[in-house]
Amino acid sequence: MGNAALDGITVYKDGDTYHYIVRFHDIKIGTLTDGIKRFWVNGTEYPVTSTGGAMNQVQTHFTSNEKLTNIPVSVFMYQQWKALCRVLVKRCNS
């Protein structure tokens, strides 16, 4: 789901530190519209803030001492979580 919401990535170096700014926009999943609410890199959560851009664009910023080519990230989308809970409850009550 995060890939579909990805709006762009900016990478720049300041001194010995690489800065990564990742932007996301809302996506539509069936009849639901949702966006990235929480974001983690290697298990560390970084704040997600609104940019005021189109489609409820948000961004997150993290840094690294080395240039990263593969970054393990996790995202949280509330509507996706809610839909999954409904499916699990239905299955448990069947």
C-alpha positions in Angstrom: 0.0 0.0 0.0 2.8 2.4 0.8 4.2 2.1 -2.8 0.9 3.3 -4.3 0.9 6.3 -2.0 4.5 7.3 -2.6 4.7 10.8 -4.0 8.5 11.3 -4.1 11.8 11.1 -2.3 14.3 13.8 -1.9 17.9 12.9 -0.7 20.5 15.5 0.1 23.8 15.5 2.0 24.6 18.1 4.7 28.1 17.6 6.0 28.5 13.9 6.8 24.7 13.3 7.1 22.3 12.2 4.4 18.8 13.5 4.7 15.8 11.6 3.3 12.5 13.3 2.8 9.7 11.0 1.7 6.3 12.3 0.5 3.1 10.4 0.3 -0.5 11.2 -0.9 -3.8 9.6 -0.1 -4.9 6.6 -2.1 -8.3 5.0 -2.7 -8.8 1.4 -1.7 -12.2 0.3 -3.0 -14.6 2.8 -1.5 -12.2 4.0 1.2 -9.6 6.8 0.9 -6.6 6.8 3.2 -3.1 8.0 3.6 0.1 7.2 5.5 -0.4 8.0 9.2 2.8 6.5 10.7 6.2 5.7 9.3 9.2 3.6 10.5 12.7 3.0 9.3 14.6 0.0 10.7 12.0 0.0 13.6 12.4 3.6 14.5 9.3 5.7 14.1 9.5 9.2 12.4 6.8 11.8 12.5 4.5 12.2 9.6 3.5 15.8 8.9 1.1 17.4 6.5 2.6 19.5 3.6 -0.7 21.0 2.6 -0.1 19.5 -0.9 -2.7 17.9 -3.2 -4.4 14.7 -2.1 -3.6 15.3 1.6 0.2 15.0 0.9 2.3 14.2 4.0 6.0 13.9 4.5 8.5 12.3 6.8 12.2 13.1 7.3 15.0 10.9 8.5 18.8 10.9 8.4 21.7 8.5 8.0 25.4 8.7 8.3 25.7 6.6 5.1 24.0 6.8 1.7 21.3 4.2 1.7 20.2 2.3 -1.5 17.8 -0.1 0.2 15.8 1.1 3.1 13.5 -1.2 5.1 10.4 0.9 6.0 7.0 0.2 7.5 3.9 2.4 7.1 0.5 2.5 8.9 -2.8 3.3 7.1 -5.8 3.5 9.4 -8.5 2.5 6.9 -6.4 -0.6 5.8 -6.0 -1.6 9.5 -9.7 -1.1 10.1 -10.7 -3.2 7.0 -8.4 -6.0 8.2 -10.0 -5.9 11.7 -13.4 -6.3 10.1 -12.3 -9.3 8.1 -10.7 -10.9 11.1 -13.8 -10.3 13.3 -16.0 -11.8 10.6 -13.8 -14.9 10.4 -13.6 -15.3 14.1 -17.4 -15.0 14.4 -18.1 -17.6 11.6 
